Amino acid sequence: MGLSSDNHQVRSQSPGAATAAEFAQQAEKLSLQTTQNNEHQDTVAVEAQFVTPQDPVIVTADGNRLPTVPLEQAHKLNILKEELDSSVSKEKEPTDHISSDSLPPASNVSGLGTYDNAQAAQKSSEGSLRRSMPPTNTNPLFPPLPLYGPPSLLRDLQCWTFRATSFFLSAAFLGVIVLGALFTSIPRACNTVWKYITFRDPDAGRPFRDEEIRRQTIRKEQDKAWKRRKSQSQGTSDQENAQGNEGYVPTEGGPDPVICDVGYYARRVGLDVEEFHVQTEDGFIIDLWHVYDPREYTRLDDQERTYQGPELFTGDNRKRLKDPNRKPKFPVLLMHGLLQSSGAYCVNDDDSLAFYLCKSGYDVWLGNNRCGFHPKHALLDYSDPRMWCWNIRQMGVFDLSALVSRVLFETGFEKIGLICHSQGTTETFVALAKEQRPELGEKLTVFCALAPAAYAGPLIGKMYFKFMRVISPGLFRVMFGIHAFIPIMMTMHSILPSGIYGRLGYTVFSFLFDWTDTRWDRGLRDRMFQFAPVYVSAESMRWWLGRECFARHKCILSTKEEWRSEENEDGTDGPLAETTSPRRSSILQNVNREHHKKPKGATAWYNEKVCPFALWVAGKDNLVDGQKLLRRFERGREPNVRVVHSKILPDYEHLDVIWAMDAVDQIFKEIREVLWKTCDVRDKCRIPKGCEDVAAWVRPEEAGVDNGDAEQSSSDSA
């Protein structure tokens, strides 16, 4: 009773005391650490900053950032802060210096007081209403993430429980997958052994077998030449090596040790790589790799390549060319796929997409998503569950924006080209959406999507993926934890020899994702799996495979009912036939009626800020359905999207778009031309090799054609 009486007395004496106490309690809940005995005051949460209406980040007293929290928690902090600031400002209003002579008549004073009381009552009523009402609805495709407060005995016990259960259960799950992959590979291994016994080449049926042998021979000759050059004068070897390679002199060579280092593979083809650290708006430190020609670019020092503040698209731009009078190369950012890093673009020697574009005359930057090989955050550490509380939405809204901002800063351009593969396309599709961060589209000249991942392919129905969709979110966290997703994969990566890991990695991932190495240079396959997997969050994998999001709706920006209704309206086979339950039929019919009331553009994902798109779709891709995305564009569902290039490659699988031996001719040359065709500062940039006669892309309205003609011409260009 005494405590209650004291609280009542405090509230009666100071109206702002209750608000201050409530604000302190809410700030404590969202802070980095508890503030017992006035410690850690610099890490206290002071406000929620909304990067988008759905993406708040917590700002601490020292100006650092903490990752996103549920919307209602962020709004509550800001409402309490606003009420507290308002009450403090009222208490500080000066009255002592006003003399009685300067006051209005008593009746007016009384009227003024009445007006102030009414205003205060109105504000109090508004504050109560705002507190009681939810701030906004949550997108069903992006349900709220869990809230983990600062360290406490209960939270730490919860974390260690999840880490213990997930260690054993996820390792068991991985073991089942590995055993399944090995078991299904037995017939293929037996067939290979039998062909060897009968003196036949088991690889004779591969489509590029002759080219594979030719490249293997060239690599052996290069290894021998490297050993010879090491015993001769370096000057002579440089001159000999430069002949026929346009002056690109390798500084690494010899037998390939297969290591996880993009700089090493760049130096084998006469280029080099410098690593930048980039801070996102929610405090993550991510890696950005710059591929450059050492003959014309001076590597920056460590201080210049470290991360800056969390604010984006600010600061003076800078350039670093040895010859400042020479025109710069147009900058291009590459983003990788699920469980990969951007090292995947650097494993095929000169036929790697990153090195091919660099030698063609582009300024190439390789972006990586949060955590990657080395999880880093400005405030959090590995064991904190908030370090891993993110999914594809945060990767697009925060990571992609931060990387684009840093490339713009380093190059001095106002726009860049963007190339993405698989999950990289997903985060871009999400980020560019009108509900997320559409202004990012104004920073891009074109978005080149390789194996675009917007709709799910038939692979999502496989048994092991279906199991992850069936289990509840709580059981998912028990099995896979609330930190990194199956981190034992990274441990195996670090301890297994590269040859064993490469073969095992290919076998497992091929079993999981249903693709083969038919079109790859098999002699480089061990390299390809040195840059996968990387650390990803269990929450991210739950978004892909859990029961609530992608695996349920099979689309990244439309619910299952919405896109099925669209396809039914467009006359596509299948949507109604797939709907078996009466409840689902009823839902779909209601959505159909709603869609028929609206024009096609009313359900568009993108607004007028979106950049042009170019798409390369793998015809044998079972992981994602790129052709369904192309149909969306062709049927006018996205009136603001300009598809400047589209191509379906009938014999390609999911990873062939970056690793196939004929990818240079089938895809890379077209990417090179599309980048130049859409470049808006061609007069200020160096003309890339092979683009001397490429005409600039002209907007349909500038060419005097309507949207239908523009879409048809885009499709015909493929």
N, C-alpha and C positions, 0 to 999 in steps of 0.2 A: 504494500500500500504506500509506503514511504517513497519508493522509487517512482510509482505512478504519479503521486502528488507532486514530486519534484519536476517530473517531465511536464505536467500540466502547468506548473508555475513558470517554467522556462518558456513554454509556448505562449503563456499569457503576457509575460514580460517582453519577449522578443519574438515577433511573428516569424522572423527569418531563421530562428534557431532550429526549428524542426526541419526546414528545408536544407539548412546547412548540414545537419546530421544525416539527412537522407542522401544528400549529394555525396558526403564523405563515404557513406556506406556503399553507394553505387560505384564511386570512383575506386574504392578498395577492391570491389568485385572485378573490375576491369583492368587493374594495375598489373605491373610486371611482378611485383612482390608485395607482401603485406608490409605495413609501415609501423610495426610495433616499436615502441620506444623512439619514435620519430626517426627511425632509420629508413633508408631507401626512399626518401621524400622526392628525389629527382625522378623516380620511375612511376610516380602516381599518375593515374589517368586524369587528364584535365578536360578533354572534350573528345567528341567523335566527329571526325571529318568525313564527309560523304564524297567519295570520288565519283560515284554514280548514286542515283537514288536508292539503289539496292546494295551498295558496297561501301559500308562505313569502315574506317580504320581508326584506331585509338591513338590519340596524340598524348604523350607523356609530358611531365613538367619540364624535362630537359630537351624537348623538341623531337625525341625519337618516336618511332611508330611501332605499334603492335598490330597483329593481323586482325582481319575482319571479325566482327562479333554479330550475333543475331540482331536484326533490325530493331526490335522492341527495346533491347538493352542499350543500343546506341542512342535511340531517340530519348529514352528515359534520362540518360546522362546529360544530354544537351538541354532537355526541358528543365531539369533541376538546376543546371548551371545558369540558364536564362532567368529562372525565378530568383535564384540566389543573387545574381548580379543586379536584378531589378530591385530587390529588397535592400541591398547594400547601397545602391545609388540613392534610394529614398532617404536612408538614414544619414547620408552625407550631404543632403540638400541644405544650403546655408540659410539660416533664419536670424542669427544673432545680430547681424549688422543692419536689419531693417528697423527703422524707428517707428514709433507709433504715429508720428505725423504723416509718414508716407503711406500708412495703411489706408485702404478704402473704407467707406462707412461700414458700420457694424452689420447692416443687412447684407451688404455685398460680401463681407468676410464670411458670414454664415453661408451665403450661397456658394462661395468658392469652396468652403470646406465640404459642403454637401456634394459638390461636383467631384472633388477629389475622392471622397469616399465611394461614390458611385463607380468611378474609374477603377479604383482599387478592387472593388467587389467584382467588377466585370473581368478584370485581369485574373483574379483568383478563380472565378468561375471558368474562364477559358483554360487556365492551367489544369484545373481538375478534369475538365473535359478531355484535354489533350492527353492527360495521364491515363484516363480510363479507356480511350479509344486506341485500337491498334494503328500504327503509323501507316501501314500499307499492306497490300496482299503479297504473298510470296508466290513466285512463279512455280508452277508444279514441276517444271523441268529442273529447277534449282532449289530444292528444299533447304531450309535453314541448316547451317552447320551447328554442331554442338558447342556449348559454351564451357570452356575450361578456365577456371579462375586462377589466381596466383597460387604458388606452392603452399600446400597445407598437408597435415598428416593424412587426412582423408583422401585428398586428391592424389598424393604420392602413393598411397596404398592402392588406389584404383589403377594408377598407371602401371605399377609393378605387377598387379594381378593380370592386367591385359597383356603386358609384355611376356609374362610367364606362360599364360595359356596360348597366346598366339605363337610363341616360339615353337612349342611342340606341335600344335595343331596345324599351323601353316607349313612347318617342315614336313609333317606327315602328308599334307595335301600336295606339296611339291614332290615328295617322294613318289606318290601315286602317279603324278603326271610324268615324272622321269621314267618310271617303270613302264607306264603305258606307251611312252614314246619309244623306248628301247624294244618293247615287245612288238610293236607294229613295224619296227624297222628290220626285224629278223628275216622276213621273206626277201626283202630287198638285199640284205647282206648275203643271204644264201645264193641268190641269183648272181650277185657279183662274183662270189667265190667260184661258182660253177663255170662262169664264163672264163675266169682265169685258168681253171683246171683244163678247160677245153680249148685253151690258147686263142680266146677271142677277147677283143677289147670291150670291156663292160660299158665304156663311154662312147661307143661308136654311134649310138643313136642320138647323141646330144646335138642340137641344131647348130652350134657354133664350135664344134669339136676341132676343126682345122684351125680356126682363129685362136682357140684356146691353146693349142700346141704351139702356134707361132709366137704368141705372147710369152708363153713359158720359156721358149728358146731365147727370146730377146732378153728376158729378165736374167737368165743364166749368163748370157754374154755380158750384160751390164755389170753383173757381180764380178766377173773375171776382169773386166776393164777397170773397175774400181780398185781392185787389188793391185793391178799393174800401175795405175796412176799413183797409188800411195807410195810406191817405190821409186817413182820418177819425180821430176820437178813439178811443183804444183802449177806453175805458169803454163807449161806445155799442155798439161792435162786439161786445164780450163779451156784453152783454145781449141783443143781437139773435141772436147765435149760440147762446146758451144755450137759447133758446126751441125746444122740440121735441126737444132732445137731452139732457134731464134734467140740464142744468147742466154737461155736459162741454164745456169750452171748448178748442178746438184752439189750440196755440201754435206750430204749424208749418203751412204750407199753400202755396198757389200751385202752379205747374207742378211735377209730380213729377219730381225729378232721377234717381230710381231709384238709391238708394245702399244700401250694405250696413250698415245701422244700425237696429237694432230700436227704439231710443229715438226716432228720427226718425218712424217710422211710428206709434209710440204717441202722440207729441205731435200728430200729425195728427188723432187722434180724441179728444183731450182728456185723455189719460193720460200717463204717463211711465215710464221704466225706469232702475233703478240696477243697476250691475254689481258682483257680489261675486266674489272669488277664493277657491276652495276647494282645500285640500290633501287628496289621497288618502293612504291608508295606505302606498302605495308611492312617495310623493313627487311625484306629478304635480300641477300647478296647473291647475285647470279653471275654466271660467267658469259663473257662475250669475246669471241676469238676473231681477230682481224687477220685475214690472209693478204699478204702483200708481196710485191716484187722488191727484193732488197737493193736492186740496182737504182731504184728511183724513189724509195721511201725510207725515211730514217725512223727507226724504232723509238718509241717514246720511253721515257724513264718510268720507273715503278710508281712514283708519286703521281704522275700524269695519268696513269692507267688505273688508279685506285677508284673506289666508288665515291660518288659525291652525295649530296643530300637527296632526300626522297622526292623533292619537287621536280616535275618533268617539264620539258619544252621551255627551259629557261637558260639564261647565261649566253655569253658570247661564243659563237662558233669558232672553230680553229681548224687549220689545215696544216699538214706536214709533208711537203714535197721537197725533194732535193733541188729541183728546178722549179721555182715558184712561177716562172713565166710559161710553163707548160700547162695545157688544159688538164683539169682533173678528170679522173674516171668517175662514171656515174655509180653511186653506191647501191648495193643490193644486200638485203638481209635474208638469211636462210634459217628456217626453223625445222626442227626434227620431229619424229614420230614418237609414239608411245613406247616407253621403256628404253628409248634411245637417247643419244646425245647427237650434236651436230657433227661429231666425228664420222657419222655415217656418210657424210658428203665428201670424205677425204680418203677413201680406202682403195680406189681404183687407179692409182697413179694419175697420169695425165687425163684419163677418162673419168675422173671424179668430177662431179658437178661443180664443186667449189673451185678446184684448180682449173677446170675448163673455162669457167666464166672469168677467173682472174687473168688467165693468159689471153682470153678474148678481148680484154680491155675494160673489165668492170672492177669496181672496188668492192671486194667481197667480205662480208661480215657474217659470222656464224653465231647464232643465238642459242642459248640453252635455258631451259626452264628452271624454276626454283628447285633447290636441293641437288639435283644432278649427281655428280660423283662426290662432291664435298658439300654437304648441307651447311649453309651459313645464314645467319641472321644478325642484324645489328644488336639485338638484345637477347634473343632466345638461344637456347642450346638444344642439342639433339634430344635430350630426355624430356623436354617440355612438350606436352601434347599440343600446345598451340603452334609449335613449329610445324606440325603436320596437319593442321586443320584447314585444308584447302582442297579445291577440286578444279575442274577445267575452267570454271568461271573466273577464278582468281588468276589462273595462268594466262587467260586472254586479257582480262581487264587490267591487270597489274604488270605481269611479266612482259608481255608483248609490247605494251605501251612504253615501259621503261627502256627496253632494248631499242625500239624505234627512236625514242628521244635521244639516247646516247649516240646512236649512229648519226643522227642529224647534227648533233653538237660537234662530233669529231670531224665530220666531213664538210660542214658548212652549207649543206643543201637544205632546201625547204621540203623536199619530198624524196622518198627513196622507193625502189622496187622491193617487193616482198615475194619470196618463194617458200612454200611450205609443203611438207609431206605428211599425210595421214593425220595424226593428232595435232600437228602444227596447223593444218587447215581447220581443224575443229575449233581450236582456240581463236583463230582469226575470224571464222564465221560467227562465233559467239561475240567476240569483242566488237565487231563492226555492226552488230544488230542495233536497231534504233532504240531499244530499251537498255542497251549496255553502254557502249562508248563509240557512238557513230562518228564523232569528230576525228577519230583515228584514221578514218578513210580519207580525210583531207591531207594526211601526211604521206599517202601512198600514191604512186603513179599507176601501179597495177598489182594485183594479187594473183600470183601463179600458183595454182593448187594442183599438186601431184597426188593421185589417188585420194580425191577429196572425201573426207569422212564426215558427212552430214546425216546420212541414212545408214542403218545397219544392214549388213549382208546376211546371208543364210547361216553363216558360222555362229551367230549369236545363239542359235538353237542347239548347239552341241551340248552333250551331257554335262561336262565340267563347268561350262558357262551357265547352264540352266540351274545347276546346283547352287551357284552363287546368287542367282536371282531368286531362288525359292526361300532361302534362309532369311530370317528377319534381320533388320539392322543391328539389333543387339547381339544376335548370334554371330553376325558378320564380324563385329568388333571383337567378340570372344575368340574367333578363329584367326583373324588377321590383324587384330590389334588396333591401336589408335595412334600408332607412330608410322614408321616406314612399312611398306608392303613387302612381306617376305624378305627381310634384310639378309637372310642366309645366302641369297643369290649373290649379293655383293661379296660376301665372305668367300664363297666358292670362286668367284672371279679373281680374287686376290691371291688364292693359294694354288689353284690348278695351273699346270703348264699350259701355255697358249694353244698348243696343238690339241690337247685333250679338251680344253674348255671350248675351243672353236667348234670341234666336232660335236661335243655334247650340246653346246648352245644351239647349233643348227638343228640337231635332231629334236630337241625339246620345242623350240619355237616353231619349227615346221609342223610338228604334231599339233601344237596349240592353234596356230593361225592358218594352217592348211595351204602353205605355199612351198615351192621347191626351188632348187638352185639350177633349174634347167637352162636358164639364159644367163647365168653368172659365169664369171671366170673363177672356176673352182680353186685354182691355185692361190687366190686371194681371199678365200672364204674365211680363214682363221682371222684375218684382219677385221673383217666385217663385224665379227662378234666380240671384238675387243672393246667396242664402244657401246655395248649393251650387256646387261641392263644397267640402269642407273637408279638412284633412290627416287621413289615416288611415294606419295602418301597413301595410306590405306583408304582414306576418305576419297581420294581421287579414283582409285580402282572401284570403290563402292559406287561412285557416280557412273562409271562405265558399265559395271556388271551387276550391281545390286538391284533390288526389286523396285526402287522408286524412280529411277531416272532413265538413262539411255537404253538399258536392256529392256525396260518395260515399254517405253514409247517408241524405241527404234528410230529416233530422230533427235536432233540436238536443240531445235528451236520450235518444234510443233509437237503437240501431244498426239498420241496414236489416233485418237478420234478425229482430230483436226486434219491430219494429212491423209487419213483414209477417206474422209469426206471429200477432200480436194480431188483425190484420184478418182473417186466415184463420180464426181461432177464432171471430170475431164474424160470419163469413159475408159479409164484404165481397168484392166481385169484384176479381180482379186479382193478388193476391200470388203464388200458385203459378204462374199463367200467365206472369208476368214472369220466373220463374226458369227459365232455359234451360239453364245448364250443369249437369252431374251433380254437381259439387262444391258449387255453390250450393244445389241441391236437397237434398243430404245435410245441409248446414249448417242449412237451414231446417227440415227434418224433425226434426233434433235439438233445435232451439230450440222447435219445436212441442211435442215431448214434454215438455220442461222446463216450458213454460208451462201445459200441461194438468195438471201436478202441483200448480200453485199457484192460489190464488184470484185473482180479477181485481185486487184491491187490492194484491197482492204486488209488482206491477211499477209501482206508482204513483211518480210523480216527486216528489210533495209529501207532507209530513206534516201533523200537526194545527196547526202554526204558520202555515200559509198563509192569506193574506187572501182575502176574496171576490173573484171575477172577474166582469167585465162585458165582453162581446165584441161588436164590430161587424165583420162579415166582408163583404168586397167580392166579389160573385158573379162578376165578370169579371176577377178578379185572377189573372194567369198567373205572377206572381212567387212567391207563397206560396199554400198551400192551407189556408185557415182553416176550411173545412168539415170537413176531416179532424180538426182539433183539436176542433171541436165534437162530432164523433162519439165521440172519446175520452172526453169528459166525459159524454155522454149514455149511454154503455154501461158506466158505473161503473168505468172504469179509474182514476179519481182520486176515491176516496171522501171525501177530506178537502177537496176543492175545492167551494165553493158558488158556482154560477153564478147571480148575482142578476139578470142581464139578458143576453140574446143576441139578435142580429139579423143576418139575411143580407140584403144589399142587392143584388138581382139585377143591376141595371144599372151598378153601381159598379166602377171600376177601382182600382188600388192607391193612387193619390194622391187619388182623389175623396173619401176619408173625411175629408180635411182641407181640400181646395180646391174641392169641388163647390159650385155656386151654391145648391143646395138643401140643403147639409150642415147648415145651422142647423136646419131643420125635421126632417130625416131623422136627425140624429145629435146635434148640439150640445145641443138641448133635453133629449134623453134623458140625455146625460152630466150635465147640470146636475141633473136629478132623481135620478139614481143616486148622485151624490156626496152629495146631501143625505139620501137614503134610508138610506145606509150610515154616515152621520156618527154617531159615538158620543157627541158632546158638543153635541147640538143646542141644549140649554138655555143653553149658554154662548156660542153664536155668533149672528151676525146672520142672519136668514132670507134666503136668496137670492131674488131676483126670480123669480116664476113657481113657487116651491116652497112657497107658503103652505099649500097643501092636500096636499102630498106626505106620505104616511105613512112612518113609519120601517120599515126592513127588520127583520123578525123572524126569528130563527134557526128552522130547522125543528123542532128539539127543543123550543123554547119555544112553538111553535104547535101541537105535538102531532101532527106528521105525520112519516112516515118519509122516508128519503132518496129513495126512488123518487118519492113525491109531490112532494117539493121540487124535484127535477130537472124533473119534468113542468110544474110551475107556472112555473119559470124559463123554460122553452122557450116556454110559452104566452104569457108576458108580452111576448115579442118580436113 
